[in-house]
């Protein structure tokens, strides 16, 4: 039986893909046979007549994952909007059963799976089916990626409390771009931890990161220094 975790954000552009790439590197460089899965991606880039899922390509390259991009991202759209709208614009229905089948396929090959969502918990994938529905169908717990700065208390607590309300377990929170010399960042972490009994880890601001250009700067060393592989493995749930 495989173990997995689902990575969600408090919002778009909070660094989910970069953190997911770092976590995948941490797993695979520590000897764990792990794979990445991003079921739906918007904003794919057309190269030589073929759509390339940039986020998936970034993670695959950094973590040296042998699986094909298509296997790790079965639905990709060029239009950079919410998946349900991109699906409608491009007239390509998102088939939830196909996503589930692909997840099962990867589980047969890999003992560890890191799944990355599109945006936050309440993102529509199709009519009456949200990202949180997929998480529940996968029977996974989540790790929440949040900004370190202003506004993150509200966004993080809303995400965590909603997850609890609908029966999704939150294993951990990672504040991305954290600066220990910034009073706001320090207080944000302290305040979040005072409201919820969930491990809240931090990652410093990363330098020379470019997903499109496949530049990872100091990502690998930052992840290795700030995230315990043993703790991350404990967060993963049998699925």
C-alpha positions, -999 to 999 in steps of 0.1 A, spaced: 0 0 0 13 35 -9 15 65 13 6 100 1 0 136 9 -19 163 -9 -3 198 -11 -28 227 -12 -23 265 -10 -41 292 8 -43 310 -25 -27 309 -59 10 318 -63 19 310 -27 47 286 -39 30 252 -39 49 239 -69 83 251 -57 77 236 -22 63 204 -38 95 202 -59 116 206 -28 97 179 -10 100 156 -39 138 162 -40 139 155 -2 121 122 -6 140 109 -36 174 121 -25 168 103 8 162 70 -10 124 70 -11 108 58 -44 83 87 -48 63 102 -76 46 135 -81 10 139 -93 -7 171 -104 -40 159 -118 -50 192 -135 -29 221 -146 -38 254 -163 -14 276 -181 6 249 -199 30 262 -225 29 252 -262 63 241 -275 68 225 -309 31 218 -312 29 200 -278 16 213 -245 41 212 -217 29 213 -181 55 237 -167 49 229 -130 52 192 -136 83 196 -158 99 217 -130 93 191 -103 102 162 -126 136 178 -134 145 188 -99 136 155 -83 148 133 -113 115 115 -116 114 89 -144 77 90 -150 64 109 -181 48 143 -178 15 130 -192 14 103 -166 19 128 -138 -5 154 -153 -34 138 -172 -53 170 -178 -35 202 -189 -48 234 -204 -31 263 -221 -56 289 -207 -42 302 -174 -75 303 -155 -94 280 -130 -94 244 -142 -132 243 -147 -132 274 -169 -101 264 -189 -118 230 -195 -149 249 -208 -129 273 -229 -109 246 -245 -138 221 -247 -119 193 -229 -140 178 -202 -121 169 -170 -128 133 -163 -126 125 -126 -126 88 -132 -96 91 -154 -78 111 -127 -86 84 -102 -74 57 -125 -41 75 -131 -37 79 -93 -42 42 -89 -17 35 -116 10 55 -100 3 39 -66 11 6 -81 45 18 -92 55 41 -63 53 36 -25 51 74 -19 30 100 -38 30 137 -35 -1 152 -50 -3 189 -58 -37 207 -62 -46 237 -83 -48 267 -60 -68 263 -27 -93 238 -14 -123 254 -29 -113 253 -66 -139 239 -90 -127 211 -112 -160 207 -129 -197 213 -121 -204 205 -84 -170 189 -79 -143 208 -60 -106 201 -53 -116 191 -18 -139 164 -32 -109 149 -50 -88 150 -18 -116 131 0 -119 106 -28 -81 100 -27 -84 96 11 -54 118 18 -44 143 44 -31 178 34 -2 201 39 -10 238 36 14 261 19 9 297 29 26 331 26 46 343 55 35 379 53 5 401 58 -29 384 54 -17 349 61 -34 345 94 -68 349 78 -60 328 48 -44 300 68 -70 297 95 -98 298 70 -82 270 50 -74 249 81 -108 253 97 -127 246 65 -106 215 60 -115 203 95 -152 211 89 -154 189 58 -134 161 74 -99 166 58 -70 162 82 -43 189 81 -9 174 89 12 206 87 16 242 75 46 256 57 50 293 57 69 302 25 93 331 23 97 334 60 121 360 75 128 355 112 139 392 114 105 404 102 82 410 132 51 404 111 63 370 99 73 360 135 39 371 149 20 354 121 36 321 129 30 325 166 -6 336 162 -14 307 138 1 282 162 -19 297 191 -52 289 173 -45 255 159 -24 226 172 -7 218 139 30 219 132 39 251 114 72 250 96 90 278 77 110 281 45 131 312 39 128 334 8 143 314 -20 167 329 -45 171 324 -82 139 304 -86 122 302 -120 97 275 -127 95 282 -164 133 283 -169 138 253 -146 161 272 -122 159 261 -86 186 282 -70 189 274 -33 157 253 -31 173 219 -25 196 231 4 168 252 20 144 222 20 171 199 34 179 224 62 144 233 72 122 202 66 128 170 84 124 140 61 113 119 91 85 143 99 74 145 63 72 108 61 50 107 92 27 132 76 20 109 47 -11 87 49 -17 52 36 -39 54 5 
